[in-house]
């Protein structure tokens, strides 16, 4: 799940990275969402993640998470 614009990755790149690590992406946030990747101008998905207590990560944290999965 991605909300906002990241400094060095496109949405397609993020999706490919998640899928390469065996994960899935979604267009909406739910209690089953593991984390929401946020960038500049994050919107409603960020608010929903906060409301549901879903983990929120930035690009640096995302890269560390994926580094441990690959």
N, C-alpha and C positions, 0 to 999 in steps of 0.2 A: 504494500500500500504506500503510495507516494502522495504527498500534499505539498504544493509549492514548487519552486524552481531551485534546482541544485546548482552549485557553482561549477562542477566539472562533469556531470553526468546527465544524459538525456533520459527521458522516461523509457525509451526503448532499451537503452543500455542497462538501466536498473532492472527492467523486466527480464532481460536476457541473463543478467547476473544471478537473479533470484532463481530462475528456472534451471540454470546450470548447477546450482547448489541443491536442486531437488525441491525447491519451494514453489509456492503458487502466489499469484498476485490477485487482487480483488479490486473492484471499483467502489466498494463501500466498506465501512468499518463496522465490525460486530464484536461481541465478546470473544469470538473464536479467532480474531485477528491477533497474531503474535506481536507485531509492532507496526507503527506508522513511521515512515521515513519522511522527515519534514525539511523543507528548504525555505527560501524567501517567499513571502506572501502566501504562507500556508493558510488555508481557510477552514471550511466547515468540517473537513475530515479531521483536522487537528482538534477542533472543539469536541467532536464526537468521541475521539480517542481519549481525551481528558475526562469526559463525562463517564466513559465506560471503564476507565482505569487501565487502558491499553498502553503498553510501553511506547514511548516516543523517542526516536533516535535521529541524530543528524548524519550527514554524509560520512564523517570520520568514524562514528560508531558503527554505521552500516558496513563500512569496509572491514572493520575489525571483526564484526559478526560473520561476514562472509569468508573472511580469511580463515576462521576457525572451522568452517564447514567444507571448504574445498580441499 
